[in-house]
Amino acid sequence: MDLLRRFSFPGIPIRGQWIRLQATLGAIAQYQNYPRNVQALLGEMFAAVTMVADNLKFSGAVSLQSQGDGALIRSLAECRDQQYLRGIAHLAEGSASAPATKSLADWLGKGQLALSLLPDKSTRMSPYQGLVAINPRGLAASLEDYFRDSEQLQTRLHFASVDGATTGLLLQRLPDAPDASETAIAQANEDWITLTTLAASVTDAELASLAPEQMLMRLFNEYPCELYAPRALSFRCTCSSEKSDETLMVLGREDLLALASEQPEIHVDCDFCGQRYAYDRRAIDKLLASRAASLH
Ligand SMILES: [Zn+2]
């Protein structure tokens, strides 16, 4: 099972998150056969949106989306209700077999990366979207810049994608208490430097293989650390026959009937999970009749 664990250092305004995604990436690989480096990039995007979602007290979706003119035309990683993940990557023609490991900047070309929060309607919160500037050093560095510039939070992120699994480690310097003394702030700043230096010593192999307890012990053994209960994560798509009906209805009655007369079945395929929603002529008539009825 895929898990996220939070941790903290008692008395120090620094918090952390550890995440490992394997089953989710395995589930996606059943529908989409991505090159290894694209799967790794998606894994890192999933880790990032899940870490962001874990800090929000809201129902809805957090997503990271890219579009560009490089080999990766479009990608999306989404975490819904802090636990359900789905995502997709669209590659340019012919790039699927490109074996070279490319940087995020190379993948996107002249592209953009955006972080979005889409709260459910019931929350009455407004959606939010912020652009994440691409740092040539990769997704982790781009997100570190984003947290620093958009949220005034110093952040260190490490990702390791090995053998179809992505593991992430995040450290974040929390704001000091309003009544914190100068000495306490100086001490916290010093702890931040020490802890991030220790975290930077983790190798990809260690990050990818160690259990969170072991990893925290191995990296921060001089610092007492509290590890919180795990949050379970899984692949789940939000597509449904209702949403598929909506997609078809966008065509309009005339076009839909024309299409239905041309082919025995109309298909709406979900890009995220491969689910196929099929409509024969009877189903189309029924759908149109129900829409006509609901108008009166
Ligand atoms: Zn789906």
Boltz pocket constraint, residues with backbone or C-beta under 6 A from the ligand:
constraints:
  - pocket:
      binder: B
      contacts: [[A, 237], [A, 238], [A, 239], [A, 240], [A, 270], [A, 271], [A, 272], [A, 273], [A, 274], [A, 275]]
      max_distance: 6.0
